Every structure is written in C-alpha cells, then in structure tokens.
Amino acid sequence: MEKYFLFDIAHVIGTNDAKNFHQKMNLVDPISKLSAGPVHFAYSGWAFVDILPESTPSPNDDYYLIYNHPFSFEADSWMRSGKKSETPVCVMNSGYSSGWCEESFGIPLTAVEVTCKAKGDEHCTFIMSPPERIQEHVNRFTSDSKYVNKKITYDIPTFFERKKVEEEMRNARKKAEESDKAKSEFLANMSHEIRTPMNAIIGYVELMQQDKVSTEHREYLETLKDSGKLLLNLINDILDVSKIDAGQLVIEQTATSLSKIFDGKELLVKNLVAKSENRIEIVKEIDDSIADQVYLDSSRLQQVLNNLLGNAVKFTNKGEIRFGVVLKDEATLEFFVKDSGIGINEKNHTKIFEMFGQADASSTREHGGSGLGLTISKKLVELMEGKIWVESTVGMGSTFFFTLPYKPLSTTNVKKSNQIQKLEVVKNKLLLVEDNLINQRLTKLILEKAGYEVLTANNGQEAVDYFKKDLEIKLIIMDIQMPVLDGLAATQVIRFHEVEQKLKKTPIIALTAHAMKGDKEKCIEAGCDNYLSKPIMIDVLVDTIKKYV
C-alpha cells in the first residue's frame, strides 16, 4: 500500500514539474516535451535515461516506451547497503517519469519497473504505456526468450485503477443525475396529463350537484365524485413519494392555528364515519398549555393527520377514535390518533411504514388501499424534523404517535387576518387563459356561476393580445403549459407591458396541472401573484380570486 502511495505522490510531482518546465522553456511539441525530461534530469544531477529503439512514443493508445535508468536513488540505496530485494524498488522513479510523460503527451500513462538493480538485474528497466495496455506490453517483455529462465517480478501501480474506479463513479453519478432529471420531467408531465382530465371530471360533477337532480342521480354523482377523489388521492400519493425521494418536496413553515386544524379534522372524521355507517364516537383533545398559534407546515401536518384518521375510520367498526396533541416537553409536540379497531400484529409495526407495506397483503384482505399513506406520513414527519411510531395489539386497537418541534408564536408576531369584504363581483371581468377546451368551459362555468364576467383565451399569445386591447380586466387566470406562448412567457410579456405603459399591476393566478418542486417559485418569479394546482376545487378557486378582486 505504501508503494502505491509513493507512486501517486511521485506521479503528481512529475506532472507538475513537467508543466512548469515546459512553460519555462516554451515547449509545445510532445516529443520536445518528452526529450526535455532527460535533459532536465541530467542538469539536476540525475542521469540520462536510455530510451530503447523499440519504443513508439505516439500521443495515442499505441504509446509504448521502454527505457533503462542508469541511476535510481531507490535501487542505489539497496546496493550501497549490500542488501538484495525480491521485487523492483524504483516506485517513485516510475511515478515521476510517467507523470512527466503524461503531461508531455496529454494522455493517461503509467510505468512499471520490470527489472531492477536492487534485485541483481543488469538494468533498472521500465515500461510505460496507457494503463489499459500496460499488462499487454509487460507480458510481451516477460515472454522474451532472454527472460524465460529468469524470475521476473513486477507490480502494476493501482493509481490508474483507482482513477478508473473514480471515473466510473463520476459516470455513474452523472447517469444518476440525468436519470433523476428525466424522472422529474416524467413526473411533471404525468402530473399534468393525469390531473388535467381529473380536473374536468371532478369539476363537472360538482357543477351538476348544484343543479336540481333526483335523489338517485345525486347518489350517483356523489359516488362518482368520491371515486374521482380516491383516484386523485392515489395519484397525489405516488407523486408525493416520488417528489420526496427526489428531494423535490419542500417544507414551508408558517403561523398555524392548531385549534382550526383540529376543528377541521373533527368535521372530516365525522363525515367519514357517517358515510361508513359505523357507530363510532369521536373525541378531540388539545393540551391547554399549547399555544394556539405555532410555527409549522400546516398543509403537511394536515396530510399526515388525514392519513392517520382515514386509516382509523377504515379499520374501526365500533367504539371510539380519539385524536389530539400534547406538549411532550418545552420543545416537542406529540400528536396521537387512537382507535378501537382491529389492531396490528407487533411484527408488522415497522413494515406498515415501508413502501407498499401492509399488515394484510393477502388477496382476500377486507380493507383496500395502496399502502402508501403511512410511508408518506413517515417521510413527511421526518422532513418536519419529527418521528412517527405505532403502539398496537391485535384486536385491541392502535395508537399512532408522531412528534414535531414546538415553535409557539407570541401574540405580537401573529397578524390578525382581515375579514374579506363583500364584493360586487358582477362588475369584475376576468380573463381565463386555458388551451384545454373541456377545462376552459368548466372553469368558465364555475366563474360565471360565482358572478364574474369571463373572457377566454386559448394560448398565451391570445392572452397578451386580449390584455393589450381590454384594460377593464381585473384578474387573469393563467394556465402554464400551452402552445404558441406558454403561461410563464405570457405573464412576463404582460408585466413588461404594464411597466412600459405605467399601468396598475393586474393580479395573475397561475393554474397548472404541474405540482413539482420549483413550479410555484417559477410562477412567482415570472410575475404571477398566486399558484393553484389542478384539479381545482370550486370553493378554492373562488376564494383565491376574492383575495384580489
């Protein structure tokens, strides 16, 4: 190992010495650079090297140099001490000369000492070539009739083997990065292609539910809507797992009211229980010592609670579901969801948090699900600097716990939200920019039912033209992925026009089926005021518009 280390050092020194000497002597031609080596060695008190005539020092894969070195301080030290080595000893000599020649010819080179005076040989003989051919040249030398009856020993330095491994690792890393990029682009496109039709399905169902329909048809619509949401949830789960694994999901901590979140979850669970027709009591508990306003990622906390509470309802036929949060210590919140359901075998307590891991994976299992909910919950909790676990006994229910850092906000840091004033929305004219005609018609109907006047554009260029003609537009809903001119480019053109004409800034809401890391930032950077991902719920879209007009 020490020999290889010395070779590495000498190789680098030889490379640097050659580079400096070539610059000093203004040498450009490879042969001149190579020839300068022996001159430099002789001048510095070393000796000329004897390059044998069979050498072919060409700057390519055929490079082959065989030479004798009359003087080597490494072999000489052995000879002066009267000792004899079993193997060649001129390791630094090999490294230095190969480094010099590598710099001279601009190709990777290594050198191997095949005979050595320290062994009792007549010469210290070296073979130099590109590393991938060095073994071939050494084999040819050792098979020569002059050496058949002599013991030839040699070591091929591992310097280039390590370099080869490093290069392979670099290539593998580059391929992995390219693969991640391709994966991200694929997920973004899949997100857009799947969410776009789902937006139309759920949106039209919601519109139909607002009309007068028979009880039977209303049940059909409700089933269709629930099925659509289940499919959308599965799509979101798959995308979430992929985004987390690709490092594309960012935790955004903001001031959050725990009481409002728990009130919403209580209503959610009661609705789920009502649909299941099971007799289950719902109990909500919040530790009084916890500040109502805390600093955390509200949407991700709710996503975890939704998963845990949904599972509690799914696996509980009777009894109660109790959920809440306690102050574990001054820096830690401990959330819990407890049910009186079927319970989980202890051997599966870890498995259920694994990808697609389910306590019952048989084809006859009673309860459905993809097995992604708990995986996502675990990943999200860990991203929020917490941990999650379960305590459960078969037949006696389960309790899921997870912790999050406790960061209370003082009342002086919490800004009271202003009540949204009642607006005369009938007078407000909106511009809807959407190339998908089904979604365009759906969104237009939603907005018109909410009392807005709606103009439509099929691409970004039409939106720009509309905006320049009609200065009464109060807000623009801009799809991002469109032909001719995409939403981001159209937004930038509109913002430039506003500055150029000294116009008041018109609110622009980005509406897109993409939901990957960086999409929101791209929209805001382009000049959008807000960002919504499809499918859009009617109340979410209308409420967002009301913030601006």
Stockholm file with secondary structure:
# STOCKHOLM 1.0

chainA/1-549         MEKYFLFDIAHVIGTNDAKNFHQKMNLVDPISKLSAGPVHFAYSGWAFVDILPESTPSPNDDYYLIYNHPFSFEADSWMRSGKKSETPVCVMNSGYSSGWCEESFGIPLTAVEVTCKAKGDEHCTFIMSPPERIQEHVNRFTSDSKYVNKKITYDIPTFFERKKVEEEMRNARKKAEESDKAKSEFLANMSHEIRTPMNAIIGYVELMQQDKVSTEHREYLETLKDSGKLLLNLINDILDVSKIDAGQLVIEQTATSLSKIFDGKELLVKNLVAKSENRIEIVKEIDDSIADQVYLDSSRLQQVLNNLLGNAVKFTNKGEIRFGVVLKDEATLEFFVKDSGIGINEKNHTKIFEMFGQADASSTREHGGSGLGLTISKKLVELMEGKIWVESTVGMGSTFFFTLPYKPLSTTNVKKSNQIQKLEVVKNKLLLVEDNLINQRLTKLILEKAGYEVLTANNGQEAVDYFKKDLEIKLIIMDIQMPVLDGLAATQVIRFHEVEQKLKKTPIIALTAHAMKGDKEKCIEAGCDNYLSKPIMIDVLVDTIKKYV
#=GR chainA/1-549 SS CHHHHHHHHHHHHHHHHHHHHHHHTTCCSHHHHHHHHHHHHHHTTCCCCEECTTCBCCSSTTCBEEEECSCCHHHHHHHHTTCCCSSCCCHHHHHHHHHHHHHHHTSCCEEEEEECGGGTCSSCEEEEECGGGHHHHHHHHHTSGGGTTSCCCCCCCSHHHHHHHHHHHHHHHHHHHHHHHHHHHHHHHHHHHHHHHHHHHHHHHHHHHTSCCCHHHHHHHHHHHHHHHHHHHHHHHHHHHHHHHTTCCCCCCEEEEHHHHHHHHHHHHHHHHHHHTCEEEEEEEECTTSCSEEEECHHHHHHHHHHHHHHHHHTCSEEEEEEEEEEEETTEEEEEEEECSSCCCGGGTTGGGSTTCCSCCSTTCSSCCCSCHHHHHHHHHHHTTCCEEEEECTTSCEEEEEEEECCBCCGGGCCCCCCCCCCCGGGCEEEEECSCHHHHHHHHHHHHHTTCEEEEESSHHHHHHHHHHCTTEEEEEEESSCSSSCHHHHHHHHHHHHHHHTCCCCCEEEEESCCCTTHHHHHHHHTCSEEEESSCCHHHHHHHHHTTC
#=GC SS_cons         CHHHHHHHHHHHHHHHHHHHHHHHTTCCSHHHHHHHHHHHHHHTTCCCCEECTTCBCCSSTTCBEEEECSCCHHHHHHHHTTCCCSSCCCHHHHHHHHHHHHHHHTSCCEEEEEECGGGTCSSCEEEEECGGGHHHHHHHHHTSGGGTTSCCCCCCCSHHHHHHHHHHHHHHHHHHHHHHHHHHHHHHHHHHHHHHHHHHHHHHHHHHHTSCCCHHHHHHHHHHHHHHHHHHHHHHHHHHHHHHHTTCCCCCCEEEEHHHHHHHHHHHHHHHHHHHTCEEEEEEEECTTSCSEEEECHHHHHHHHHHHHHHHHHTCSEEEEEEEEEEEETTEEEEEEEECSSCCCGGGTTGGGSTTCCSCCSTTCSSCCCSCHHHHHHHHHHHTTCCEEEEECTTSCEEEEEEEECCBCCGGGCCCCCCCCCCCGGGCEEEEECSCHHHHHHHHHHHHHTTCEEEEESSHHHHHHHHHHCTTEEEEEEESSCSSSCHHHHHHHHHHHHHHHTCCCCCEEEEESCCCTTHHHHHHHHTCSEEEESSCCHHHHHHHHHTTC
//
